[in-house]
Amino acid sequence: MEFSLLGPVAVSTQSGELPLGPAKRRSVLAMLLLRPNTTVSVEQLTSSVWEDEPPEHARTVIQGHVSKLRAALADGGADAYGVELTTRGSAYLLRLPEELIDTYRFSELVNLARPEEAPHDAVPLLREALALWRGPALSGT
């Protein structure tokens, strides 16, 4: 299972890309992925999903999106990858190994590339990091 933020927000498995649904659901997932293994409050999710005034039933809409995300992740075999989306009071926690997120892998590759120490080793690492980009970050949200 791989989570992509460096381009369209997506979740890929060995059997293909998971259907994530509408832009607001992808926005909820993106917020959770930007703060992996950390609780994200319903208020934080609400303010990220609605730029203007959120609807009165925003909490219910967020709960619905989280429920659908849980189902999609379960269908993709999230348990086998150590991925779990849980509720913590009035917040949500997406627990996962961070190396499943492309932004984490990008940062790691850039940190490993030390042109001042070994320029010939840095170039392939930087190319690999750049190859993770699939378009404008967080598109589709």
Disulfide bonds with the S-S distance in Angstrom:
none
